[in-house]
Amino acid sequence: MNSVIDLQLQHRSIRKFKKEALSEEIVSKLVKAGQHAATSNYAQSYSIISITDPKKKKAIAEIGQQAHIAESGHLFIMLADQSRNASIVAKQGGSTNIFSSFDKFFIGATDAILAAQNIIIAAESLGLGGVILGCILNQVDELSTLLKLPPLVVPVLGISLGYPDQEPQLKPRMPEDLIHFENSYPQKDNISAQLEEYDNTVTEYYSARDSNKRFETFAQMVTDWSLQTNPGRLKMLGNIQKQDMAKF
Ligand SMILES: Cc1cc2nc3c(=O)[nH]c(=O)nc-3n(C[C@H](O)[C@H](O)[C@H](O)COP(=O)(O)O)c2cc1C
């Protein structure tokens, strides 16, 4: 194929890092790569916070209940941000009401997520590893306070990056025809046979991997996941609306 696709097909999340911080130059390059992701209407409705204060990093590891976050070589927090756009419009004498719509929240979140994936790919191209962190939203109110987020700004994801100190196996993905359809969504539930095959692939992967061996199918994993309720995560809509976003 080519080196970009090869890199993408080799992606695996890294959660154990060597004790070496990323240089400012690398951080800046990664942010630049993130900034060149597509952005809805060219509005760049997101911001990125680098967490360089070890105390804040530790606090975020506690918020996410994942200790490895505190050991990362760099931690980014990706934010949906309509605050900057609202200031610009206010300065032009326009109404800023629209920035509290769900549409504008969704645009900000999408922009932030696209930038995050660009950052991950750029980091991996430099021999770094990392993991996207949804767990920073486990206590989203605490995170928003810690980062002093103003109205119209909400956290979307974290990205933990560093020099890899582990080599996890590649996680097998679903067969393409379970996830990629043509022209319309399939009307019949004819996925059992393919899922069974994928269940076996996932069981093989879980039982063969070096760390955290498990013996379950994909179906069991998804079912267990559906039963895990995280009270903090159920507060997300409330937090977003508290930040004056997604109100209509
Ligand atoms: C939106 C999102 C949130 C995630 N949150 C976490 C997280 O909080 N902690 C973590 O260890 N991994 C997290 N991950 C990483 C996934 O667990 C990982 O991508 C998935 O298991 C597939 O493994 P791979 O990335 O090694 O291919 C997240 C990934 C995404 C896309």
The ligand as an SDF file (V2000), in Angstrom:
LIG
                    3D

 31 33  0  0  0  0  0  0  0  0999 V2000
  -13.7200    7.9420   22.1970 C   0  0  0  0  0  0  0  0  0  0  0  0
  -12.6730    7.0170   22.7670 C   0  0  0  0  0  0  0  0  0  0  0  0
  -12.4820    6.9780   24.1420 C   0  0  0  0  0  0  0  0  0  0  0  0
  -11.5090    6.1470   24.6910 C   0  0  0  0  0  0  0  0  0  0  0  0
  -11.2930    6.1920   26.0280 N   0  0  0  0  0  0  0  0  0  0  0  0
  -10.3090    5.4440   26.5640 C   0  0  0  0  0  0  0  0  0  0  0  0
   -9.9950    5.5850   27.9450 C   0  0  0  0  0  0  0  0  0  0  0  0
  -10.5820    6.3660   28.6620 O   0  0  0  0  0  0  0  0  0  0  0  0
   -9.0050    4.8170   28.4450 N   0  0  0  0  0  0  0  0  0  0  0  0
   -8.3030    3.9320   27.6630 C   0  0  0  0  0  0  0  0  0  0  0  0
   -7.4170    3.2630   28.1980 O   0  0  0  0  0  0  0  0  0  0  0  0
   -8.5830    3.7790   26.3490 N   0  0  0  0  0  0  0  0  0  0  0  0
   -9.5450    4.5280   25.7840 C   0  0  0  0  0  0  0  0  0  0  0  0
   -9.8040    4.4560   24.4360 N   0  0  0  0  0  0  0  0  0  0  0  0
   -9.0130    3.5400   23.6000 C   0  0  0  0  0  0  0  0  0  0  0  0
   -9.8250    2.3120   23.1750 C   0  0  0  0  0  0  0  0  0  0  0  0
  -10.0130    1.4640   24.2800 O   0  0  0  0  0  0  0  0  0  0  0  0
   -9.0520    1.5830   22.0530 C   0  0  0  0  0  0  0  0  0  0  0  0
   -8.9080    2.4590   20.9550 O   0  0  0  0  0  0  0  0  0  0  0  0
   -9.7890    0.3200   21.6120 C   0  0  0  0  0  0  0  0  0  0  0  0
   -9.8000   -0.6400   22.6320 O   0  0  0  0  0  0  0  0  0  0  0  0
   -9.1200   -0.2860   20.3910 C   0  0  0  0  0  0  0  0  0  0  0  0
   -7.7620   -0.5840   20.6850 O   0  0  0  0  0  0  0  0  0  0  0  0
   -6.5740   -0.0020   19.8090 P   0  0  0  0  0  0  0  0  0  0  0  0
   -6.6630    1.4910   19.8640 O   0  0  0  0  0  0  0  0  0  0  0  0
   -5.3150   -0.5220   20.4710 O   0  0  0  0  0  0  0  0  0  0  0  0
   -6.7340   -0.5360   18.4320 O   0  0  0  0  0  0  0  0  0  0  0  0
  -10.7420    5.2910   23.8560 C   0  0  0  0  0  0  0  0  0  0  0  0
  -10.9410    5.3480   22.4710 C   0  0  0  0  0  0  0  0  0  0  0  0
  -11.8770    6.2020   21.9420 C   0  0  0  0  0  0  0  0  0  0  0  0
  -12.0500    6.2720   20.4380 C   0  0  0  0  0  0  0  0  0  0  0  0
  1  2  1  0
  2  3  1  0
  2 30  2  0
  3  4  2  0
  4  5  1  0
  4 28  1  0
  5  6  2  0
  6  7  1  0
  6 13  1  0
  7  8  2  0
  7  9  1  0
  9 10  1  0
 10 11  2  0
 10 12  1  0
 12 13  2  0
 13 14  1  0
 14 15  1  0
 14 28  1  0
 15 16  1  0
 16 17  1  0
 16 18  1  0
 18 19  1  0
 18 20  1  0
 20 21  1  0
 20 22  1  0
 22 23  1  0
 23 24  1  0
 24 25  2  0
 24 26  1  0
 24 27  1  0
 28 29  2  0
 29 30  1  0
 30 31  1  0
M  END
$$$$
